[in-house]
Amino acid sequence: MDQILALLSETVPKAQTVEQLTRPLLDLLGKVTGMESTYLTTIDIDQGVQRVEFARNIGEMAIPEGLVVPWEDTLCKRALDENRMYSDDVSECWGDSEAAKALGIRTYLSAPIRAQDGKVLGTVCAASSSQVTRAPDVEPILLLLSGLLSYSLEREILVERLQRASTELVKLALTDSLTELYNRRAIMSELPRLFALARRENKYVLIGAVDLDGFKVINDTYGHQAGDEFLKAISSRLKDCLRASDIIGRTGGDEFVVLALGTPSADQDLPSEMQMASSLLQDRLTKATEGLYALGESVSDLQYGGASVGVVAVMPEETDRDEAVRLADREMYRIKQQRKQRRH
């Protein structure tokens, strides 16, 4: 026991992560129990699964890290339900466990890892394909290890949850909730990055402004729910017609902005090439919005004539990003006036 306490006093203070704490403890558990495999699992009760996070294997039987099994089928749950920490005849005790059969477990030892509120977070286990006699004092040692791991595991789970929540909050702050495209804030924050990238790689920037003609009439005629369906469908079609590297966002009720980079060709006149690139993108975006739209079961399908789209191409050294956005808006309004004149 003195050797064990000495090892723990050396290991525990140095560990900065669950893994750094767990690996030496699993080695220690293996030496104490004499079993082939020792491992730590985490349990997701809501999902109904158990996952092997870290494992130490020295024999023919191996418990693979990353293994996910149904929680209801595990030896850990059976042992927990029966308050039984050890068995050297698993097939007789828990012969209905498919996971135990698949892994070839004959001897098994485990203790739950609990949070401060008593919730089971995981287990620390030892297993062997052969019959292994229970080592003296192994149960107190196992409980000591599970207690040491409980705080570290609970802390890491909490940190992971906070990180996921933070990531989700950032996503929500930069995403339009209806269309799941970038919102105006995200688009405006992408512009400096895109202009900087264009300067480094000697590329030009394409900026497209898209305005949905007649959207107010659609809302007034079919209702706001149908209008939302129309916006989502438009968003999907616009996104599908772009390259993976292009950026699109909804910047207003019926307004969208598209950002893209263009690479100058060595054998073409740059102004002419930029004009052609902007015309091609403008045509592609316009055609993407044209067509038949289903607005809901109780609403007739809508034949839509397309949006007003203005696209400009600029060199980042010659035009700043704010002026580039204004140029794209100006071009979009010019196109809108032309479309109105043609309709009249």
One Martini backbone bead per residue (centre of mass of N, CA, C, O) as a GRO file, in nm:
protein
  344
    1MET     BB    1   0.056   0.064  -0.018
    2ASP     BB    2   0.296   0.258  -0.009
    3GLN     BB    3   0.361   0.243  -0.313
    4ILE     BB    4   0.092   0.352  -0.406
    5LEU     BB    5   0.101   0.626  -0.260
    6ALA     BB    6   0.362   0.719  -0.397
    7LEU     BB    7   0.255   0.716  -0.686
    8LEU     BB    8   0.019   0.912  -0.640
    9SER     BB    9   0.189   1.154  -0.531
   10GLU     BB   10   0.335   1.179  -0.814
   11THR     BB   11   0.093   1.186  -1.025
   12VAL     BB   12  -0.143   1.381  -0.951
   13PRO     BB   13  -0.002   1.673  -0.951
   14LYS     BB   14   0.089   1.649  -1.271
   15ALA     BB   15  -0.192   1.636  -1.373
   16GLN     BB   16  -0.386   1.811  -1.639
   17THR     BB   17  -0.546   1.557  -1.731
   18VAL     BB   18  -0.723   1.277  -1.760
   19GLU     BB   19  -0.509   1.117  -1.912
   20GLN     BB   20  -0.264   1.176  -1.724
   21LEU     BB   21  -0.410   1.028  -1.486
   22THR     BB   22  -0.508   0.750  -1.606
   23ARG     BB   23  -0.270   0.588  -1.718
   24PRO     BB   24  -0.119   0.525  -1.445
   25LEU     BB   25  -0.370   0.400  -1.303
   26LEU     BB   26  -0.397   0.159  -1.498
   27ASP     BB   27  -0.124   0.039  -1.438
   28LEU     BB   28  -0.174  -0.003  -1.138
   29LEU     BB   29  -0.425  -0.184  -1.165
   30GLY     BB   30  -0.281  -0.410  -1.319
   31LYS     BB   31  -0.078  -0.485  -1.094
   32VAL     BB   32  -0.289  -0.546  -0.870
   33THR     BB   33  -0.478  -0.759  -1.042
   34GLY     BB   34  -0.352  -0.913  -1.307
   35MET     BB   35  -0.482  -0.794  -1.561
   36GLU     BB   36  -0.502  -0.736  -1.899
   37SER     BB   37  -0.732  -0.510  -1.851
   38THR     BB   38  -0.757  -0.152  -1.835
   39TYR     BB   39  -1.032   0.094  -1.786
   40LEU     BB   40  -1.204   0.387  -1.911
   41THR     BB   41  -1.533   0.521  -1.882
   42THR     BB   42  -1.815   0.662  -2.041
   43ILE     BB   43  -2.152   0.799  -1.974
   44ASP     BB   44  -2.460   0.819  -2.170
   45ILE     BB   45  -2.774   0.817  -2.071
   46ASP     BB   46  -2.935   0.963  -2.296
   47GLN     BB   47  -2.800   0.770  -2.528
   48GLY     BB   48  -2.724   0.476  -2.414
   49VAL     BB   49  -2.394   0.488  -2.366
   50GLN     BB   50  -2.064   0.340  -2.383
   51ARG     BB   51  -1.716   0.457  -2.347
   52VAL     BB   52  -1.388   0.399  -2.434
   53GLU     BB   53  -1.120   0.605  -2.358
   54PHE     BB   54  -0.913   0.424  -2.179
   55ALA     BB   55  -0.640   0.179  -2.233
   56ARG     BB   56  -0.492  -0.130  -2.100
   57ASN     BB   57  -0.291  -0.377  -2.281
   58ILE     BB   58  -0.119  -0.721  -2.247
   59GLY     BB   59  -0.292  -0.924  -2.393
   60GLU     BB   60  -0.506  -1.083  -2.602
   61MET     BB   61  -0.701  -0.916  -2.465
   62ALA     BB   62  -0.888  -0.628  -2.596
   63ILE     BB   63  -0.969  -0.294  -2.516
   64PRO     BB   64  -1.093  -0.059  -2.714
   65GLU     BB   65  -1.056   0.246  -2.801
   66GLY     BB   66  -1.379   0.386  -2.871
   67LEU     BB   67  -1.573   0.198  -2.763
   68VAL     BB   68  -1.926   0.140  -2.835
   69VAL     BB   69  -2.197   0.065  -2.608
   70PRO     BB   70  -2.466  -0.043  -2.471
   71TRP     BB   71  -2.549   0.018  -2.152
   72GLU     BB   72  -2.749  -0.227  -2.096
   73ASP     BB   73  -2.507  -0.449  -2.187
   74THR     BB   74  -2.323  -0.400  -1.953
   75LEU     BB   75  -2.128  -0.482  -1.684
   76CYS     BB   76  -2.140  -0.215  -1.534
   77LYS     BB   77  -2.448  -0.210  -1.490
   78ARG     BB   78  -2.477  -0.479  -1.348
   79ALA     BB   79  -2.284  -0.417  -1.115
   80LEU     BB   80  -2.436  -0.168  -1.015
   81ASP     BB   81  -2.718  -0.296  -0.964
   82GLU     BB   82  -2.571  -0.532  -0.766
   83ASN     BB   83  -2.322  -0.436  -0.609
   84ARG     BB   84  -2.083  -0.565  -0.798
   85MET     BB   85  -1.729  -0.570  -0.848
   86TYR     BB   86  -1.691  -0.899  -0.873
   87SER     BB   87  -1.586  -1.155  -1.126
   88ASP     BB   88  -1.475  -1.505  -1.227
   89ASP     BB   89  -1.784  -1.560  -1.378
   90VAL     BB   90  -1.945  -1.407  -1.616
   91SER     BB   91  -2.125  -1.624  -1.758
   92GLU     BB   92  -2.288  -1.677  -1.493
   93CYS     BB   93  -2.374  -1.388  -1.407
   94TRP     BB   94  -2.361  -1.245  -1.732
   95GLY     BB   95  -2.460  -1.412  -2.002
   96ASP     BB   96  -2.633  -1.169  -2.160
   97SER     BB   97  -2.367  -1.032  -2.253
   98GLU     BB   98  -2.249  -0.945  -2.558
   99ALA     BB   99  -1.994  -0.781  -2.499
  100ALA     BB  100  -1.851  -0.997  -2.325
  101LYS     BB  101  -1.843  -1.214  -2.542
  102ALA     BB  102  -1.688  -1.054  -2.763
  103LEU     BB  103  -1.433  -0.999  -2.557
  104GLY     BB  104  -1.383  -1.245  -2.346
  105ILE     BB  105  -1.495  -1.216  -2.054
  106ARG     BB  106  -1.433  -1.355  -1.720
  107THR     BB  107  -1.295  -1.124  -1.559
  108TYR     BB  108  -1.433  -0.872  -1.323
  109LEU     BB  109  -1.378  -0.512  -1.251
  110SER     BB  110  -1.559  -0.240  -1.076
  111ALA     BB  111  -1.616   0.127  -1.066
  112PRO     BB  112  -1.770   0.406  -1.010
  113ILE     BB  113  -1.801   0.738  -1.151
  114ARG     BB  114  -1.878   1.028  -0.966
  115ALA     BB  115  -2.041   1.288  -0.902
  116GLN     BB  116  -2.131   1.506  -0.657
  117ASP     BB  117  -2.451   1.426  -0.720
  118GLY     BB  118  -2.416   1.096  -0.810
  119LYS     BB  119  -2.361   1.082  -1.093
  120VAL     BB  120  -2.282   0.876  -1.355
  121LEU     BB  121  -1.988   0.904  -1.565
  122GLY     BB  122  -1.838   0.620  -1.503
  123THR     BB  123  -1.561   0.381  -1.529
  124VAL     BB  124  -1.344   0.151  -1.356
  125CYS     BB  125  -1.153  -0.122  -1.504
  126ALA     BB  126  -1.119  -0.489  -1.504
  127ALA     BB  127  -0.991  -0.750  -1.734
  128SER     BB  128  -1.031  -1.109  -1.829
  129SER     BB  129  -1.001  -1.427  -2.000
  130SER     BB  130  -0.929  -1.524  -1.723
  131GLN     BB  131  -0.891  -1.658  -1.414
  132VAL     BB  132  -0.893  -1.419  -1.142
  133THR     BB  133  -0.790  -1.352  -0.846
  134ARG     BB  134  -0.859  -1.170  -0.589
  135ALA     BB  135  -0.705  -0.914  -0.464
  136PRO     BB  136  -0.587  -0.772  -0.206
  137ASP     BB  137  -0.740  -0.468  -0.151
  138VAL     BB  138  -0.877  -0.385  -0.432
  139GLU     BB  139  -1.134  -0.226  -0.362
  140PRO     BB  140  -1.014   0.024  -0.219
  141ILE     BB  141  -0.835   0.102  -0.458
  142LEU     BB  142  -1.058   0.139  -0.667
  143LEU     BB  143  -1.210   0.361  -0.507
  144LEU     BB  144  -0.975   0.558  -0.505
  145LEU     BB  145  -0.951   0.592  -0.812
  146SER     BB  146  -1.244   0.686  -0.867
  147GLY     BB  147  -1.218   0.939  -0.688
  148LEU     BB  148  -0.986   1.076  -0.845
  149LEU     BB  149  -1.143   1.075  -1.127
  150SER     BB  150  -1.404   1.236  -1.076
  151TYR     BB  151  -1.306   1.529  -1.077
  152SER     BB  152  -1.158   1.529  -1.350
  153LEU     BB  153  -1.397   1.436  -1.525
  154GLU     BB  154  -1.600   1.654  -1.448
  155ARG     BB  155  -1.429   1.892  -1.540
  156GLU     BB  156  -1.398   1.807  -1.840
  157ILE     BB  157  -1.696   1.798  -1.908
  158LEU     BB  158  -1.751   2.092  -1.840
  159VAL     BB  159  -1.554   2.216  -2.042
  160GLU     BB  160  -1.682   2.092  -2.295
  161ARG     BB  161  -1.957   2.225  -2.258
  162LEU     BB  162  -1.855   2.517  -2.264
  163GLN     BB  163  -1.730   2.499  -2.546
  164ARG     BB  164  -1.989   2.424  -2.695
  165ALA     BB  165  -2.150   2.671  -2.604
  166SER     BB  166  -1.958   2.881  -2.723
  167THR     BB  167  -1.976   2.785  -3.015
  168GLU     BB  168  -2.285   2.820  -3.038
  169LEU     BB  169  -2.290   3.123  -2.979
  170VAL     BB  170  -2.118   3.209  -3.217
  171LYS     BB  171  -2.300   3.090  -3.431
  172LEU     BB  172  -2.554   3.254  -3.355
  173ALA     BB  173  -2.415   3.539  -3.396
  174LEU     BB  174  -2.345   3.447  -3.725
  175THR     BB  175  -2.649   3.342  -3.772
  176ASP     BB  176  -2.921   3.284  -3.956
  177SER     BB  177  -3.199   3.130  -3.833
  178LEU     BB  178  -3.360   3.064  -4.096
  179THR     BB  179  -3.115   2.990  -4.322
  180GLU     BB  180  -2.812   2.937  -4.202
  181LEU     BB  181  -2.663   3.177  -4.270
  182TYR     BB  182  -2.503   3.433  -4.276
  183ASN     BB  183  -2.483   3.731  -4.135
  184ARG     BB  184  -2.398   4.054  -4.135
  185ARG     BB  185  -2.170   4.032  -3.931
  186ALA     BB  186  -2.016   3.804  -4.074
  187ILE     BB  187  -1.970   3.940  -4.345
  188MET     BB  188  -1.814   4.190  -4.233
  189SER     BB  189  -1.586   4.001  -4.106
  190GLU     BB  190  -1.495   3.866  -4.386
  191LEU     BB  191  -1.388   4.096  -4.561
  192PRO     BB  192  -1.100   4.145  -4.445
  193ARG     BB  193  -0.998   3.858  -4.495
  194LEU     BB  194  -1.046   3.852  -4.804
  195PHE     BB  195  -0.871   4.098  -4.876
  196ALA     BB  196  -0.607   3.989  -4.756
  197LEU     BB  197  -0.595   3.734  -4.931
  198ALA     BB  198  -0.593   3.880  -5.207
  199ARG     BB  199  -0.325   4.029  -5.161
  200ARG     BB  200  -0.141   3.781  -5.115
  201GLU     BB  201  -0.260   3.624  -5.398
  202ASN     BB  202  -0.339   3.810  -5.631
  203LYS     BB  203  -0.652   3.886  -5.613
  204TYR     BB  204  -0.991   3.912  -5.667
  205VAL     BB  205  -1.308   4.059  -5.578
  206LEU     BB  206  -1.635   3.929  -5.531
  207ILE     BB  207  -1.949   4.116  -5.525
  208GLY     BB  208  -2.283   4.032  -5.420
  209ALA     BB  209  -2.616   4.159  -5.476
  210VAL     BB  210  -2.933   4.048  -5.334
  211ASP     BB  211  -3.276   4.104  -5.449
  212LEU     BB  212  -3.616   4.037  -5.378
  213ASP     BB  213  -3.849   4.056  -5.588
  214GLY     BB  214  -4.167   4.075  -5.443
  215PHE     BB  215  -4.169   3.986  -5.138
  216LYS     BB  216  -4.401   4.148  -5.012
  217VAL     BB  217  -4.623   4.020  -5.185
  218ILE     BB  218  -4.583   3.734  -5.084
  219ASN     BB  219  -4.644   3.792  -4.789
  220ASP     BB  220  -4.930   3.925  -4.833
  221THR     BB  221  -5.059   3.681  -4.995
  222TYR     BB  222  -4.939   3.406  -4.822
  223GLY     BB  223  -4.762   3.479  -4.590
  224HIS     BB  224  -4.502   3.441  -4.362
  225GLN     BB  225  -4.456   3.138  -4.386
  226ALA     BB  226  -4.420   3.138  -4.692
  227GLY     BB  227  -4.189   3.343  -4.690
  228ASP     BB  228  -3.991   3.161  -4.534
  229GLU     BB  229  -3.984   2.931  -4.740
  230PHE     BB  230  -3.872   3.106  -4.966
  231LEU     BB  231  -3.606   3.191  -4.829
  232LYS     BB  232  -3.495   2.903  -4.790
  233ALA     BB  233  -3.495   2.826  -5.090
  234ILE     BB  234  -3.318   3.050  -5.195
  235SER     BB  235  -3.071   2.988  -5.019
  236SER     BB  236  -3.021   2.704  -5.131
  237ARG     BB  237  -2.980   2.786  -5.430
  238LEU     BB  238  -2.747   2.980  -5.390
  239LYS     BB  239  -2.552   2.782  -5.250
  240ASP     BB  240  -2.551   2.559  -5.481
  241CYS     BB  241  -2.414   2.769  -5.706
  242LEU     BB  242  -2.162   2.755  -5.535
  243ARG     BB  243  -1.872   2.742  -5.400
  244ALA     BB  244  -1.714   2.634  -5.119
  245SER     BB  245  -1.540   2.915  -5.095
  246ASP     BB  246  -1.781   3.066  -5.086
  247ILE     BB  247  -1.985   3.346  -4.970
  248ILE     BB  248  -2.296   3.360  -4.776
  249GLY     BB  249  -2.555   3.609  -4.689
  250ARG     BB  250  -2.799   3.744  -4.472
  251THR     BB  251  -2.860   4.109  -4.443
  252GLY     BB  252  -3.179   4.085  -4.473
  253GLY     BB  253  -3.490   4.015  -4.541
  254ASP     BB  254  -3.420   4.026  -4.893
  255GLU     BB  255  -3.096   4.007  -4.846
  256PHE     BB  256  -2.785   3.939  -5.020
  257VAL     BB  257  -2.440   3.816  -4.991
  258VAL     BB  258  -2.152   3.772  -5.208
  259LEU     BB  259  -1.833   3.599  -5.179
  260ALA     BB  260  -1.529   3.612  -5.386
  261LEU     BB  261  -1.261   3.467  -5.572
  262GLY     BB  262  -1.017   3.572  -5.820
  263THR     BB  263  -0.800   3.456  -6.085
  264PRO     BB  264  -0.569   3.571  -6.271
  265SER     BB  265  -0.471   3.576  -6.598
  266ALA     BB  266  -0.185   3.591  -6.794
  267ASP     BB  267  -0.356   3.610  -7.098
  268GLN     BB  268  -0.535   3.851  -6.975
  269ASP     BB  269  -0.729   4.112  -6.939
  270LEU     BB  270  -0.817   4.218  -6.638
  271PRO     BB  271  -1.073   4.393  -6.671
  272SER     BB  272  -1.219   4.191  -6.859
  273GLU     BB  273  -1.212   3.950  -6.666
  274MET     BB  274  -1.369   4.082  -6.432
  275GLN     BB  275  -1.625   4.138  -6.593
  276MET     BB  276  -1.683   3.844  -6.667
  277ALA     BB  277  -1.699   3.729  -6.380
  278SER     BB  278  -1.935   3.907  -6.283
  279SER     BB  279  -2.139   3.819  -6.503
  280LEU     BB  280  -2.142   3.516  -6.440
  281LEU     BB  281  -2.233   3.539  -6.144
  282GLN     BB  282  -2.489   3.698  -6.196
  283ASP     BB  283  -2.625   3.484  -6.375
  284ARG     BB  284  -2.618   3.248  -6.173
  285LEU     BB  285  -2.786   3.382  -5.947
  286THR     BB  286  -3.038   3.447  -6.107
  287LYS     BB  287  -3.107   3.155  -6.205
  288ALA     BB  288  -3.130   3.029  -5.919
  289THR     BB  289  -3.405   3.202  -5.850
  290GLU     BB  290  -3.551   3.068  -6.062
  291GLY     BB  291  -3.888   2.945  -6.046
  292LEU     BB  292  -4.029   2.694  -5.856
  293TYR     BB  293  -4.230   2.728  -5.549
  294ALA     BB  294  -4.281   2.581  -5.239
  295LEU     BB  295  -4.502   2.718  -4.964
  296GLY     BB  296  -4.702   2.484  -4.903
  297GLU     BB  297  -4.986   2.297  -4.867
  298SER     BB  298  -5.194   2.568  -4.868
  299VAL     BB  299  -5.013   2.659  -5.118
  300SER     BB  300  -4.936   2.772  -5.403
  301ASP     BB  301  -4.727   2.764  -5.637
  302LEU     BB  302  -4.434   2.958  -5.732
  303GLN     BB  303  -4.356   3.172  -5.998
  304TYR     BB  304  -4.027   3.292  -6.032
  305GLY     BB  305  -3.831   3.555  -6.194
  306GLY     BB  306  -3.630   3.666  -5.994
  307ALA     BB  307  -3.357   3.840  -5.900
  308SER     BB  308  -3.166   4.109  -5.809
  309VAL     BB  309  -2.830   4.135  -5.951
  310GLY     BB  310  -2.511   4.250  -5.822
  311VAL     BB  311  -2.174   4.256  -5.966
  312VAL     BB  312  -1.837   4.296  -5.848
  313ALA     BB  313  -1.491   4.372  -5.933
  314VAL     BB  314  -1.198   4.389  -5.717
  315MET     BB  315  -0.912   4.542  -5.609
  316PRO     BB  316  -0.775   4.573  -5.294
  317GLU     BB  317  -0.577   4.821  -5.366
  318GLU     BB  318  -0.821   5.012  -5.500
  319THR     BB  319  -1.055   4.896  -5.298
  320ASP     BB  320  -1.251   4.914  -5.048
  321ARG     BB  321  -1.492   4.737  -4.884
  322ASP     BB  322  -1.714   4.955  -4.860
  323GLU     BB  323  -1.711   5.041  -5.158
  324ALA     BB  324  -1.771   4.760  -5.275
  325VAL     BB  325  -2.056   4.735  -5.154
  326ARG     BB  326  -2.169   4.988  -5.290
  327LEU     BB  327  -2.124   4.892  -5.581
  328ALA     BB  328  -2.308   4.644  -5.564
  329ASP     BB  329  -2.567   4.796  -5.490
  330ARG     BB  330  -2.572   4.978  -5.739
  331GLU     BB  331  -2.589   4.745  -5.944
  332MET     BB  332  -2.850   4.623  -5.838
  333TYR     BB  333  -3.031   4.878  -5.884
  334ARG     BB  334  -2.987   4.889  -6.187
  335ILE     BB  335  -3.115   4.613  -6.246
  336LYS     BB  336  -3.391   4.674  -6.120
  337GLN     BB  337  -3.469   4.900  -6.317
  338GLN     BB  338  -3.456   4.728  -6.572
  339ARG     BB  339  -3.676   4.524  -6.489
  340LYS     BB  340  -3.906   4.726  -6.459
  341GLN     BB  341  -3.904   4.834  -6.752
  342ARG     BB  342  -3.966   4.558  -6.885
  343ARG     BB  343  -4.245   4.514  -6.743
  344HIS     BB  344  -4.353   4.803  -6.874
   0.00000   0.00000   0.00000
